[in-house]
Amino acid sequence: MMNVSLQTLLLPWFEAIPQGAILSALFANGIGILMLMLLYGFTRRLMLPTIQKLITRLSPSRIGHLSGLLNKCNRRLAALICAVAFLASYEQVLVLPDWALELSHVGGQIVLVVVAGFLISSVVGLCHGIYNQLSFAKEVPIQGIIQVVKLVTFIVCTILVVSILLDKSPTYILSGFGAIAAVTLLVFKDTILGFVASIQIAANRLVTTGDWIQMDTYGANGEVIDLGLNTVRVRNWDNTVTTIPTYALIAGSFKNWRAMQESAGRRITRAIYIDLNSIKIVSETERTELSKLPLMAEILAEVSADITNVALFRRYAEAYLKQHPLVSKDCLAMVRELQAQNFGLPIELYCFSANTGWVAYEHLQADLHDYLLAQLSLFKLRPYQSISGQLPMHN
């Protein structure tokens, strides 16, 4: 097949016109630019959106939510098709001096490489969006790996662009990397460490987006909102945001509250300190009074006659915890007596909140502590309180 230029086909139409060669050249260049614009418009506005609609119909639940990413892919794919069409036809269409044709060739190759890099980045981002809709995506985040793929893509594109500008093979460019390897490792130290840490975090499921983590070294105590290649962003409970290097999660230690949130309850440990001088044997009259309390009749029927008031209170508090509707029935609930200290006898409440939410948890443990603290007087017990030196308030 003969390689005929567009100007050669148009020249017979302009032979009778003065300066026909120049006009035919301008006309050929205009047709070439117009054809590229029409090709971009056709692929961008008609062909690719039609394909996108067909794909969306196949899986509207997953693909439909990614229309923004698909539109970005469409734009870049349309630009890639135009770049390929330009490189395939510029010699037959454009009428330019040799240096301008060579410049157009180099420019087209650079545009092709850059657009291809952005297209690969969009496809990777689209795959990441589809992956995030899977059930196990939250437990195994791959955002760090996605960022590494994009980084490698743009590094390769940069090498190709430089090789095109220098008119050298990419292997010539790569051969010079040995001399700057130390500088490269220094510049990308955090990125390399972050990449290794991201693989370990994803493989071992150490932390995922939405986890509540606590890392006192960096002042972080809140929910993970972004798990990236270089940094992990944590929204603290005071609505501040702490940025932690990703590799710090591997190099140091942190507390992840995910297991607690996924368990049957969140632990409550609160101690009530009893004044040692208020502990005594319960008299028969006091037993009769206490038997009027809910839960106490069964407790008194099972204990000996010489039981102390603190022992009765301990049993009552434990029975109260076990019947409380907001205390988890699947976890341990007990009230134990710790070793007496110089500020009283600690009676510790040990149970689990069925609701692991922070607000509900704090309310429940405060309510349990306050209620049992108020019941001490019924058992003739006094809470320990250091003397402040101030007179008590009177009504």
Secondary structure as a PSIPRED ss2 file (coil, helix, strand):
# PSIPRED VFORMAT (PSIPRED V4.0)

   1 M C   1.000  0.000  0.000
   2 M C   1.000  0.000  0.000
   3 N C   1.000  0.000  0.000
   4 V C   1.000  0.000  0.000
   5 S C   1.000  0.000  0.000
   6 L H   0.000  1.000  0.000
   7 Q H   0.000  1.000  0.000
   8 T H   0.000  1.000  0.000
   9 L H   0.000  1.000  0.000
  10 L H   0.000  1.000  0.000
  11 L H   0.000  1.000  0.000
  12 P H   0.000  1.000  0.000
  13 W H   0.000  1.000  0.000
  14 F H   0.000  1.000  0.000
  15 E C   1.000  0.000  0.000
  16 A C   1.000  0.000  0.000
  17 I C   1.000  0.000  0.000
  18 P C   1.000  0.000  0.000
  19 Q C   1.000  0.000  0.000
  20 G H   0.000  1.000  0.000
  21 A H   0.000  1.000  0.000
  22 I H   0.000  1.000  0.000
  23 L H   0.000  1.000  0.000
  24 S H   0.000  1.000  0.000
  25 A H   0.000  1.000  0.000
  26 L H   0.000  1.000  0.000
  27 F H   0.000  1.000  0.000
  28 A H   0.000  1.000  0.000
  29 N H   0.000  1.000  0.000
  30 G H   0.000  1.000  0.000
  31 I H   0.000  1.000  0.000
  32 G H   0.000  1.000  0.000
  33 I H   0.000  1.000  0.000
  34 L H   0.000  1.000  0.000
  35 M H   0.000  1.000  0.000
  36 L H   0.000  1.000  0.000
  37 M H   0.000  1.000  0.000
  38 L H   0.000  1.000  0.000
  39 L H   0.000  1.000  0.000
  40 Y H   0.000  1.000  0.000
  41 G H   0.000  1.000  0.000
  42 F H   0.000  1.000  0.000
  43 T H   0.000  1.000  0.000
  44 R H   0.000  1.000  0.000
  45 R H   0.000  1.000  0.000
  46 L H   0.000  1.000  0.000
  47 M H   0.000  1.000  0.000
  48 L H   0.000  1.000  0.000
  49 P H   0.000  1.000  0.000
  50 T H   0.000  1.000  0.000
  51 I H   0.000  1.000  0.000
  52 Q H   0.000  1.000  0.000
  53 K H   0.000  1.000  0.000
  54 L H   0.000  1.000  0.000
  55 I H   0.000  1.000  0.000
  56 T H   0.000  1.000  0.000
  57 R H   0.000  1.000  0.000
  58 L H   0.000  1.000  0.000
  59 S C   1.000  0.000  0.000
  60 P H   0.000  1.000  0.000
  61 S H   0.000  1.000  0.000
  62 R H   0.000  1.000  0.000
  63 I H   0.000  1.000  0.000
  64 G H   0.000  1.000  0.000
  65 H H   0.000  1.000  0.000
  66 L H   0.000  1.000  0.000
  67 S H   0.000  1.000  0.000
  68 G H   0.000  1.000  0.000
  69 L H   0.000  1.000  0.000
  70 L H   0.000  1.000  0.000
  71 N H   0.000  1.000  0.000
  72 K H   0.000  1.000  0.000
  73 C H   0.000  1.000  0.000
  74 N H   0.000  1.000  0.000
  75 R H   0.000  1.000  0.000
  76 R H   0.000  1.000  0.000
  77 L H   0.000  1.000  0.000
  78 A H   0.000  1.000  0.000
  79 A H   0.000  1.000  0.000
  80 L H   0.000  1.000  0.000
  81 I H   0.000  1.000  0.000
  82 C H   0.000  1.000  0.000
  83 A H   0.000  1.000  0.000
  84 V H   0.000  1.000  0.000
  85 A H   0.000  1.000  0.000
  86 F H   0.000  1.000  0.000
  87 L H   0.000  1.000  0.000
  88 A H   0.000  1.000  0.000
  89 S H   0.000  1.000  0.000
  90 Y H   0.000  1.000  0.000
  91 E H   0.000  1.000  0.000
  92 Q H   0.000  1.000  0.000
  93 V H   0.000  1.000  0.000
  94 L C   1.000  0.000  0.000
  95 V C   1.000  0.000  0.000
  96 L C   1.000  0.000  0.000
  97 P C   1.000  0.000  0.000
  98 D H   0.000  1.000  0.000
  99 W H   0.000  1.000  0.000
 100 A H   0.000  1.000  0.000
 101 L H   0.000  1.000  0.000
 102 E H   0.000  1.000  0.000
 103 L H   0.000  1.000  0.000
 104 S H   0.000  1.000  0.000
 105 H H   0.000  1.000  0.000
 106 V H   0.000  1.000  0.000
 107 G H   0.000  1.000  0.000
 108 G H   0.000  1.000  0.000
 109 Q H   0.000  1.000  0.000
 110 I H   0.000  1.000  0.000
 111 V H   0.000  1.000  0.000
 112 L H   0.000  1.000  0.000
 113 V H   0.000  1.000  0.000
 114 V H   0.000  1.000  0.000
 115 V H   0.000  1.000  0.000
 116 A H   0.000  1.000  0.000
 117 G H   0.000  1.000  0.000
 118 F H   0.000  1.000  0.000
 119 L H   0.000  1.000  0.000
 120 I H   0.000  1.000  0.000
 121 S H   0.000  1.000  0.000
 122 S H   0.000  1.000  0.000
 123 V H   0.000  1.000  0.000
 124 V H   0.000  1.000  0.000
 125 G H   0.000  1.000  0.000
 126 L H   0.000  1.000  0.000
 127 C H   0.000  1.000  0.000
 128 H H   0.000  1.000  0.000
 129 G H   0.000  1.000  0.000
 130 I H   0.000  1.000  0.000
 131 Y H   0.000  1.000  0.000
 132 N H   0.000  1.000  0.000
 133 Q C   1.000  0.000  0.000
 134 L C   1.000  0.000  0.000
 135 S C   1.000  0.000  0.000
 136 F C   1.000  0.000  0.000
 137 A C   1.000  0.000  0.000
 138 K C   1.000  0.000  0.000
 139 E C   1.000  0.000  0.000
 140 V C   1.000  0.000  0.000
 141 P C   1.000  0.000  0.000
 142 I C   1.000  0.000  0.000
 143 Q H   0.000  1.000  0.000
 144 G H   0.000  1.000  0.000
 145 I H   0.000  1.000  0.000
 146 I H   0.000  1.000  0.000
 147 Q H   0.000  1.000  0.000
 148 V H   0.000  1.000  0.000
 149 V H   0.000  1.000  0.000
 150 K H   0.000  1.000  0.000
 151 L H   0.000  1.000  0.000
 152 V H   0.000  1.000  0.000
 153 T H   0.000  1.000  0.000
 154 F H   0.000  1.000  0.000
 155 I H   0.000  1.000  0.000
 156 V H   0.000  1.000  0.000
 157 C H   0.000  1.000  0.000
 158 T H   0.000  1.000  0.000
 159 I H   0.000  1.000  0.000
 160 L H   0.000  1.000  0.000
 161 V H   0.000  1.000  0.000
 162 V H   0.000  1.000  0.000
 163 S H   0.000  1.000  0.000
 164 I H   0.000  1.000  0.000
 165 L H   0.000  1.000  0.000
 166 L H   0.000  1.000  0.000
 167 D C   1.000  0.000  0.000
 168 K C   1.000  0.000  0.000
 169 S C   1.000  0.000  0.000
 170 P H   0.000  1.000  0.000
 171 T H   0.000  1.000  0.000
 172 Y H   0.000  1.000  0.000
 173 I H   0.000  1.000  0.000
 174 L H   0.000  1.000  0.000
 175 S H   0.000  1.000  0.000
 176 G H   0.000  1.000  0.000
 177 F H   0.000  1.000  0.000
 178 G H   0.000  1.000  0.000
 179 A C   1.000  0.000  0.000
 180 I C   1.000  0.000  0.000
 181 A H   0.000  1.000  0.000
 182 A H   0.000  1.000  0.000
 183 V H   0.000  1.000  0.000
 184 T H   0.000  1.000  0.000
 185 L H   0.000  1.000  0.000
 186 L H   0.000  1.000  0.000
 187 V H   0.000  1.000  0.000
 188 F C   1.000  0.000  0.000
 189 K H   0.000  1.000  0.000
 190 D H   0.000  1.000  0.000
 191 T H   0.000  1.000  0.000
 192 I H   0.000  1.000  0.000
 193 L H   0.000  1.000  0.000
 194 G H   0.000  1.000  0.000
 195 F H   0.000  1.000  0.000
 196 V H   0.000  1.000  0.000
 197 A H   0.000  1.000  0.000
 198 S H   0.000  1.000  0.000
 199 I H   0.000  1.000  0.000
 200 Q H   0.000  1.000  0.000
 201 I H   0.000  1.000  0.000
 202 A H   0.000  1.000  0.000
 203 A H   0.000  1.000  0.000
 204 N H   0.000  1.000  0.000
 205 R C   1.000  0.000  0.000
 206 L C   1.000  0.000  0.000
 207 V C   1.000  0.000  0.000
 208 T C   1.000  0.000  0.000
 209 T C   1.000  0.000  0.000
 210 G C   1.000  0.000  0.000
 211 D C   1.000  0.000  0.000
 212 W E   0.000  0.000  1.000
 213 I E   0.000  0.000  1.000
 214 Q E   0.000  0.000  1.000
 215 M E   0.000  0.000  1.000
 216 D H   0.000  1.000  0.000
 217 T H   0.000  1.000  0.000
 218 Y H   0.000  1.000  0.000
 219 G C   1.000  0.000  0.000
 220 A E   0.000  0.000  1.000
 221 N E   0.000  0.000  1.000
 222 G E   0.000  0.000  1.000
 223 E E   0.000  0.000  1.000
 224 V E   0.000  0.000  1.000
 225 I E   0.000  0.000  1.000
 226 D E   0.000  0.000  1.000
 227 L E   0.000  0.000  1.000
 228 G C   1.000  0.000  0.000
 229 L C   1.000  0.000  0.000
 230 N C   1.000  0.000  0.000
 231 T E   0.000  0.000  1.000
 232 V E   0.000  0.000  1.000
 233 R E   0.000  0.000  1.000
 234 V E   0.000  0.000  1.000
 235 R E   0.000  0.000  1.000
 236 N E   0.000  0.000  1.000
 237 W C   1.000  0.000  0.000
 238 D C   1.000  0.000  0.000
 239 N C   1.000  0.000  0.000
 240 T C   1.000  0.000  0.000
 241 V E   0.000  0.000  1.000
 242 T E   0.000  0.000  1.000
 243 T E   0.000  0.000  1.000
 244 I E   0.000  0.000  1.000
 245 P E   0.000  0.000  1.000
 246 T C   1.000  0.000  0.000
 247 Y C   1.000  0.000  0.000
 248 A H   0.000  1.000  0.000
 249 L H   0.000  1.000  0.000
 250 I H   0.000  1.000  0.000
 251 A H   0.000  1.000  0.000
 252 G C   1.000  0.000  0.000
 253 S C   1.000  0.000  0.000
 254 F C   1.000  0.000  0.000
 255 K E   0.000  0.000  1.000
 256 N E   0.000  0.000  1.000
 257 W C   1.000  0.000  0.000
 258 R H   0.000  1.000  0.000
 259 A H   0.000  1.000  0.000
 260 M H   0.000  1.000  0.000
 261 Q H   0.000  1.000  0.000
 262 E H   0.000  1.000  0.000
 263 S C   1.000  0.000  0.000
 264 A C   1.000  0.000  0.000
 265 G C   1.000  0.000  0.000
 266 R E   0.000  0.000  1.000
 267 R E   0.000  0.000  1.000
 268 I E   0.000  0.000  1.000
 269 T E   0.000  0.000  1.000
 270 R E   0.000  0.000  1.000
 271 A E   0.000  0.000  1.000
 272 I E   0.000  0.000  1.000
 273 Y E   0.000  0.000  1.000
 274 I E   0.000  0.000  1.000
 275 D C   1.000  0.000  0.000
 276 L H   0.000  1.000  0.000
 277 N H   0.000  1.000  0.000
 278 S H   0.000  1.000  0.000
 279 I C   1.000  0.000  0.000
 280 K C   1.000  0.000  0.000
 281 I E   0.000  0.000  1.000
 282 V C   1.000  0.000  0.000
 283 S C   1.000  0.000  0.000
 284 E H   0.000  1.000  0.000
 285 T H   0.000  1.000  0.000
 286 E H   0.000  1.000  0.000
 287 R H   0.000  1.000  0.000
 288 T H   0.000  1.000  0.000
 289 E H   0.000  1.000  0.000
 290 L H   0.000  1.000  0.000
 291 S C   1.000  0.000  0.000
 292 K C   1.000  0.000  0.000
 293 L C   1.000  0.000  0.000
 294 P C   1.000  0.000  0.000
 295 L C   1.000  0.000  0.000
 296 M H   0.000  1.000  0.000
 297 A H   0.000  1.000  0.000
 298 E H   0.000  1.000  0.000
 299 I H   0.000  1.000  0.000
 300 L H   0.000  1.000  0.000
 301 A H   0.000  1.000  0.000
 302 E H   0.000  1.000  0.000
 303 V C   1.000  0.000  0.000
 304 S C   1.000  0.000  0.000
 305 A C   1.000  0.000  0.000
 306 D C   1.000  0.000  0.000
 307 I C   1.000  0.000  0.000
 308 T E   0.000  0.000  1.000
 309 N H   0.000  1.000  0.000
 310 V H   0.000  1.000  0.000
 311 A H   0.000  1.000  0.000
 312 L H   0.000  1.000  0.000
 313 F H   0.000  1.000  0.000
 314 R H   0.000  1.000  0.000
 315 R H   0.000  1.000  0.000
 316 Y H   0.000  1.000  0.000
 317 A H   0.000  1.000  0.000
 318 E H   0.000  1.000  0.000
 319 A H   0.000  1.000  0.000
 320 Y H   0.000  1.000  0.000
 321 L H   0.000  1.000  0.000
 322 K H   0.000  1.000  0.000
 323 Q H   0.000  1.000  0.000
 324 H C   1.000  0.000  0.000
 325 P C   1.000  0.000  0.000
 326 L C   1.000  0.000  0.000
 327 V E   0.000  0.000  1.000
 328 S C   1.000  0.000  0.000
 329 K C   1.000  0.000  0.000
 330 D C   1.000  0.000  0.000
 331 C C   1.000  0.000  0.000
 332 L C   1.000  0.000  0.000
 333 A C   1.000  0.000  0.000
 334 M E   0.000  0.000  1.000
 335 V E   0.000  0.000  1.000
 336 R E   0.000  0.000  1.000
 337 E E   0.000  0.000  1.000
 338 L C   1.000  0.000  0.000
 339 Q C   1.000  0.000  0.000
 340 A C   1.000  0.000  0.000
 341 Q E   0.000  0.000  1.000
 342 N C   1.000  0.000  0.000
 343 F C   1.000  0.000  0.000
 344 G E   0.000  0.000  1.000
 345 L E   0.000  0.000  1.000
 346 P E   0.000  0.000  1.000
 347 I E   0.000  0.000  1.000
 348 E E   0.000  0.000  1.000
 349 L E   0.000  0.000  1.000
 350 Y E   0.000  0.000  1.000
 351 C E   0.000  0.000  1.000
 352 F E   0.000  0.000  1.000
 353 S E   0.000  0.000  1.000
 354 A C   1.000  0.000  0.000
 355 N C   1.000  0.000  0.000
 356 T C   1.000  0.000  0.000
 357 G C   1.000  0.000  0.000
 358 W H   0.000  1.000  0.000
 359 V H   0.000  1.000  0.000
 360 A H   0.000  1.000  0.000
 361 Y H   0.000  1.000  0.000
 362 E H   0.000  1.000  0.000
 363 H H   0.000  1.000  0.000
 364 L H   0.000  1.000  0.000
 365 Q H   0.000  1.000  0.000
 366 A H   0.000  1.000  0.000
 367 D H   0.000  1.000  0.000
 368 L H   0.000  1.000  0.000
 369 H H   0.000  1.000  0.000
 370 D H   0.000  1.000  0.000
 371 Y H   0.000  1.000  0.000
 372 L H   0.000  1.000  0.000
 373 L H   0.000  1.000  0.000
 374 A H   0.000  1.000  0.000
 375 Q C   1.000  0.000  0.000
 376 L H   0.000  1.000  0.000
 377 S H   0.000  1.000  0.000
 378 L H   0.000  1.000  0.000
 379 F H   0.000  1.000  0.000
 380 K C   1.000  0.000  0.000
 381 L C   1.000  0.000  0.000
 382 R C   1.000  0.000  0.000
 383 P E   0.000  0.000  1.000
 384 Y C   1.000  0.000  0.000
 385 Q C   1.000  0.000  0.000
 386 S C   1.000  0.000  0.000
 387 I C   1.000  0.000  0.000
 388 S C   1.000  0.000  0.000
 389 G C   1.000  0.000  0.000
 390 Q C   1.000  0.000  0.000
 391 L C   1.000  0.000  0.000
 392 P C   1.000  0.000  0.000
 393 M C   1.000  0.000  0.000
 394 H C   1.000  0.000  0.000
 395 N C   1.000  0.000  0.000
